[in-house]
Amino acid sequence: MLQLYIGNKNYSSWSMRPWVLLRQAGIAFEEKPLRFDSFAPDSQFKTQLAGLSPTGKVPLLVDGDLRIWDSLAIAEYLAECHPDKHLWPQERSARARARSVVAEMHSGFVPLRSACGMNIEAQLPEAGALIWRDNAGVRADVARLVQMWDALLQEFGGPMLFGEFSIADAFYAPVCMRLRTFALPLPAPIAAYVQRVHALPGVRAWIEGALAEQDFRPFEEPYRLSR
């Protein structure tokens, strides 16, 4: 059976992407959680990954003797192994666009990801209001998300970005978590998409796991001292 190594569900946005993809697609796998203690070379987290992942990071997918250690590489591998699941859109031009927006997420939106860390358990509207006021990069990232999502939802008719659930929605699911945690302002159609992503069974299962952790990691939360 596939094994997926992940970090804390409350914080690990990159772990969330393949986990939600697997769960939402109904692909069987064994979850292998590794608790974030720190990211120092001698941390328990890094020690547990030694010999498994050449990067010392999660997520990591293990399939027999094969190890895949990047979230996008994992998604592509799953799409190849399970063509019946239609993890990418079936039409070629839609598939190319889906790959484009996923690659944009994979390498972009740095101001938003840096200022608004994923923290599913928290509700931080005050911090979000300050970030929105002071951080032009975050405002630009959200404007790009609104433009992208609105165009795709209109063209493909929803409820997901390319009509049906795909890798694109799995990759933007952690962004939806951030937008909600920090209460960043969104137009109504985009807020509705965020809500639909939250309601996906795979996403709901991840959120429930995150809430059950009750594992406050101070180094992941520079914006508050405790829960």
Secondary structure, DSSP 8 states (H G I E B T S, - for coil): -EEEEE--TTT-HHHHHHHHHHHHHT--EEEEE---S--STTSHHHHHHTTT-TTS-S-EEEETTEEE-SHHHHHHHHHHH-GGG--S-SSHHHHHHHHHHHHHHHH--HHHHHHS---TT---HHHHHHHHHH-HHHHHHHHHHHHHHHHHHHHH-SSBTTBS--HHHHHHHHHHHHHHHTT----HHHHHHHHHHHHSHHHHHHHHHHHHH----GGG-TT-S--
